[in-house]
Amino acid sequence: MAAPAGPHHSQDGGRAKPFPLCYPPPQPRAFLIPVRTGSHYAVRFRFLERGPGLGSARLPPPHPSRDGKYPCALTVMLLLVLLCPLLGALACAVEVMRPRGVSLTNHHFYDEMKPFTCLDGSTTIAFEWVNDDYCDCPDGSDEPGTSACPNGRFHCTNAGFRPQYIPSSRVNDGICDCCDATDEYNSGSVCENTCKELGRREREALQQMAEVAREGFRLKQVLIEEATKGREEKQKQLGELQEGRRGQEERVGALRLAKEAAEKPEKEAKDMHHKHWEAEQQALVQAAQEQAQAHEAFEELDSDSNGLVTVAELQAHAELDVDGDGTLSEAEAQTLLGDTVQTDLPGFRDTVWAAIKEHYKSEGPAEVAPEPPTAEPLEPVPEDEEEEEEDEDDDEGGSEDEPTVAPAKPPSQESEEEKMPPYDAATQALIDAAQKAREEFEEAERSLKEMEESIRNLEQEISFDFGPHGEFSYLYSQCYELSTSEYIYRLCPFKRVSQKPKHGGSETNLGTWGSWAGTEDDRFSVMKYEHGTGCWQGPARSTMVKLLCGKETVVTAATEPSRCEYMLHLETPAACQEPHEVPPGDHDEL
Ligand code: MAN
């Protein structure tokens, strides 16, 4: 039960002293083990037995006590100190006596020949009050080996493993905290000393780590060599590309001129062809309009609608008067009809219409707008009336009897080019030559663009800071993945980090390469990726990548310590430091 710290009452005024500081000397039950520790000699005392009130580290003081009870201890000690250099290979370690729960470092504060001053300097008490299970010092330093002070701490030596401090409250609480079991000396709990086993396991783990560090560091040297070579190669490649670019720029320039030179006559020839075709189209339209007008006039003149226009029917149109007397006489009408007394539509169209169209006045409504120009005449021209040049249809192969050569496409959707007849051989030759020049130019231009892209990439790669010796350069243009229960994390070093849900959904950008972000003296231990996809009502996603020494390159952990702020662990030989060989053996605190 912890007693309050505070001013001390009388030394023998009712204080319980269940665990006296000293124990009688006649049964030291200890044996001496001379051991060598490094270059100094010491003698280690081991106890055969522990008992209540017996500080496990307590031995009779090495100097005569006030009542001069234990002079032999000093003699033994002195003897050993004198003998130590003579023991040669044997080492001597003295287990320094100190009250229970006091560390070796602090033992000199606890001199049983002097009153004890609390470590905070606040009070001085009789030494007998140390570890008397009553808290005297406000800092708890007078009760290092009991649970009397709520703020005290107990030191476990843990020989064979790591020394440790535990809160005083854990002393004799029935739970084994110290691996050397010294915290449970009076609780009835049976604790085993597991320090040796823990130490062995720790040494094994440390050895494994040391092996990883050794091998990793060896691999790092290979990476550095490769990085140096790679960098030289890239510099060389860059120089060659830059040189090549100049030549390619000239080539592109020359091919551009050649292309322009070839395109000029091509354009002229194509324009010419186009003009001809347009003129033909125009003529066709006019012919069609003419025919439409003739047809209309014929139908008007053919007042009895018998399909023939007669002299009498012509005479109904006085505007056709030939001699200017205001009437169209029968003889005049006959002249207009020629050597026939009546005419059908084809005859009218071909002979009569040409003679009257200048004077003919329609009686009907306003003239119908002509049909839009088409490649085909509006009406099939009767075979007997064909008077156009014969080469017109040479390549088309179409005649009026064959409805249409083109399959499904309606004429309105046809492009001008498609409607046009094929080019003549000379024009086609110019087009082919220009096309060739164009292709050569485009090919050269494409290759120049690729060169420029490679130059940009190389320049960017060379400008990256890949670590003090370029050891991280091999990570460039690689990607590494880690699958967790929810996501697949993908790290492409020096580029970006992403996260893809495993059960559907699109990839999220967790940041693009920002900078090295380790501490000032260890800058290359952390990478920062930033400006990722915005977090809903939060910051843009970002990721820290912690680089750890490993024999292989692998992402070993992915976490999200804070919403939309991620942390990956990347093991890589490039992060291994030169290992400092530690000689094997245990380094117990005595
Ligand atoms: C997604 C993931 C998570 C993130 C949330 C934030 O679900 O990117 O990592 O925490 O969005 O809304």
Boltz pocket constraint, residues with backbone or C-beta under 6 A from the ligand:
constraints:
  - pocket:
      binder: B
      contacts: [[A, 499], [A, 508], [A, 535], [A, 536], [A, 560], [A, 563], [A, 564]]
      max_distance: 6.0
